[in-house]
Amino acid sequence: MRLATRACQWLLLLTLLHAGGCTALLIGGAVVAGAGTVAYVKGELKSTEEVPFETAWAATDESVEELGLARVSDAHDDTAGAIIARDASDDKVTIKVARLDDERTQISIRVGLFGDEAQSNRILSEIRERYETVAVSLVYE
């Protein structure tokens, strides 16, 4: 099943690269555990992460602090949450986290009005770096 999913992802990547256009699709997973499919479309980075919602939310929450983002608001329940913050350039940063199922979560990141792909990728990388430590701390709570 997992091999078939990966094969479909690669086929989709090759199709999009061949077709050109401004949609960039990256297939993750080899870099860190928990990495999934990432797409940057219309200024928003969307990533399907293979971690439970609680882990993704805690990692996102910690990452906002670590990156020095000024938190404007945040709210979450058991299935979804959003953090709105400001970066050093006073650009609005919106991070949404949504449960897909027990083991997969979607994270959406938009920086500024039109998006900033490099900054969005840095935020996602920071979140991914925290998965293991957050998962361990959640077990002991």
N, C-alpha and C positions, 0 to 999 in steps of 0.2 A: 504494500500500500504506500509506504513512504517513498519507495523507489519510483513508483508511478507518479506521485506528487512532484518529486524533484524533476522527473523527466518532463512533465507538463510545464513546470516553471521555466526550465531551460528553453523549451520550445517557444514559450511565450516571449522570453527575453530575446531570442534570436529573431523572432518575427517582428518585434518592436524595433530592434536595432536595424533590421533590414528595411523596414518601412520608413525609418527616419522620423522626423517631426521633433517636437520639443518635449515629449514625454520620456523621462529617464526612468528605467526600471532596473533595480539592482537586486540580485538574489544573494541573501546573506546566509549565515549559518556556520561558515567555517571559521569566522573570526572569533566569536564568543559563543558560549552555550546560551541557548535561548533566543538567538537571532533568527528571524524569519524573513518573510518577503517584505521588501521596502520599495515604495513608489513615491516619486516626487511629481505631483501633478497640480498645476494651477496655483503654485505658491505654497502648497501644503505637503509636508512629508508624512506619509502613512506607513506604518510598519506593523505587521502581524508578528507578535512575539510569542514564543512558545514557553511562556511562564504564566502562572496563575495571576489573576487580577490583583490579589493582595500584594504579591511580590512586585508587580509592575508599579502599583500605586506608591508603595513605600519607597521604591527606588527613584521614582519620579520626584516625590516629595523631597528626598535627600539631595537629589541632583540640583533642584532649584536653589537650595541653600548653598551648596558647594560652588555653583556657578556664579554666585553673588547676584542673582536676579532679585529685584525688589518685588515681593509678592503683593499683588493688588487684591486678589480674591482666590479662594479655592473652596470647592465643595465636592463631596463624593458620598456615594452610598455603596451597597454591595456589588453593584453592576457597572457603575460608570462614575467618572469624576472629571473635573477640569480645574486647571490652575491658570490664572491670568497673572502675568508678571510684566515687569519692565526691565530691559537690559541697560547696560551702561550708556548706550546711545539714546535711551528713552524710547526705544522701539517696543511695541506691545508684543509679548510672547504668550501664545496660547498653546497649552498642552492638554490634550484630551486623552483619557484612558478609558477603554471600554472592554468589558468582559465579552469574549466570543463564546467560550465554553470553559470547563474547569481547568484546562491547561493552556489556553491561548487567550491573548489579550491584544487589542489593537491600540496603538499609540499614534496620535496625530499631533503634529507640531507645525505651527505657523509663526514666523517671525516677521513683524512689520505688516504693512498693508498688502504688499505684493509678494511677500515671502522672501526668504534668504536661505537658499539650499545649504550653503556651507555652514551657517550658524545652526540650522535645524539638524544637520548631521552631527555637529559637535554636541548638541544637547542629547540626541539619541545615543551617541557613544558614551556620554557620561552616565546616562540612565542604565545602559547595558553593563557598565563596569560595576554597578552596585547589586546586580541580581543575586550573586552568590552570598555576599555578606548579609543582605537584607533577608534572604530566604532562611539563613541560619538563625538570625535574630528573631524572625517570626515563629520559628519552631520553639524557641525557648520562652516565648511570652505566655 
